[in-house]
């Protein structure tokens, strides 16, 4: 199947996430969203929503975060989206892009797109004042991946 990167609105990307993501829902805002589509049918098979880092400690003005990446399972769609997110961020002047995956996910698509695992990040659950009453995702450690100008 031939795939192509195409533009998508936040509303359309959030709708795709709502229908297809295993454990996350929509996001409120973004810097940009992109999609990958089947060239023959123009059907969207994956989306990436990229915004400011959730961690205020990483929000330095030069870093973006892939807040959601979701596909329907189409081969190579994830790695295409991660690579395209980095190209777009770089073109906008950003120096680093980060993302998080669950510890049980293997990160193959990230590594295929040139990202590096930085190590464990965060905790099992949200804490503090913004802690939701119900867990919004599986209670697992996360792994942080990044790609940057420094390599």
N, C-alpha and C positions, 0 to 999 in steps of 0.2 A: 504494500500500500504506500503510495507517495503522499507525503505530508508537507504542509506549508504553514509558516507562521502568519497569522492574520490578526488584525486589530479586533478588540472587543470592549464593550463598555463594562463598567463595574457592575451594573445591574444584571447584564447578561452573564458575566462571569460568576456572580453570586448565585444566580439561578442554576447554573451548571453545577456549582459546588453543592447547593441544596439537594440536587437530584442524585449526585454521584459520590460525594465524599463519605468515607467510612466513619469519621468521628468528629468532623468540624462543620460549623455552619458558616453563614455569611460574615463578611467583614464590613465595618462601617465606612472606612475611607481607604484611599490608596494614592500612590503616585502615578501608577499606570497598571493596566492589565493587558495581557496578551493571550492569544489562543492558538491552538494548532488544529488544522482542519485537514480532512481527507481531500486531496486535490480533485479527485473525480466527482465526488458528491457534494463537496463544500460543507459536509457535516463536521461540526465542532467535536473533537475527540478529547480535548484537554484544555485547561486554562491555568494561568498563573496570575496571581494578584500580588503586586509588589507595593510595599509602603514603607513608612518609617519603622525602625526597630521598635518592638514592643518594650524591650528593656530600655529605660531612660538612660542607663549607663552606657549603652551602645549608640544612642541617638546623638551622634557628633556632627551631623550635617553632611558627612561624607559617606555614610553607610545607609544602605537600604536593606530591607528584609523581604524575602519571599514569604508572605504571610499565609498564602494558600497556594497549593499546587494540587491539581486534581485532574485525573484522566479517566477514561472509560476502560482502561487497560490496553489500549492500542500500543503495540510494540514501538519503542523509541520515542513516544510522545513526551514522556517525562524529561528525558535528557535533552530533547530539542527545546523544551520550555525553559529549563534551567540555563542552557547556553544562551538562548535568546534574551532572557531576563538580564543576564550579565552584559550582553552586548548593548542592550538598551540603556541600562544604568550607566555604563561607561560613556556612552554617547551623550548622556545628560550631565556628565562631569563627576559622577560618583566614583569613589575609589575602592569600595568594598560592598559586597552583598552577602548576607548571611541567611541561613534558614535552619530550622530544627526538624528533626524526625524522631519518631519514637525509637527507643532502644531496640525494639524487636524488628524494626525495619532495617534492610540491609544497606541502603545507600548506594546501590549500584548505579542508578541513573545520575546521581550527583557526581560520583567519581568519573563516570563516562563523560560528563560535561566539564571536567577539569576542576571540580570543587575538592576541598580537603576537609577531612574531619578534624575538628579542633579538640573534641572530647565531650565529656558529659557536661550538661548545663541544666540549670533550673532544679526543680524538685519534683516530687510525685504529684503535687497539687498546688493550686494557687493558695497563697496565704495572705494575711493582712486584711485591710479594709475592703479591697475589691474582690475578695474571695466569693465565688458564686455558691449558692446553697447546694447545688448539684454539680458534680464534676462535669466539665464540658468536653473532656477527652479522657482516654484511658489513663489510669494512675500508673504511669511508668516514667522512668527517667528519660530525658531527651538527649540527643546528640546534636551538637551544633556543627554545621558545615559552613564554610565560607570560601569565597573566591575574591581575589583582590589584585590590585596592580603590582603588589610586592611578590605575587606568585604564591 
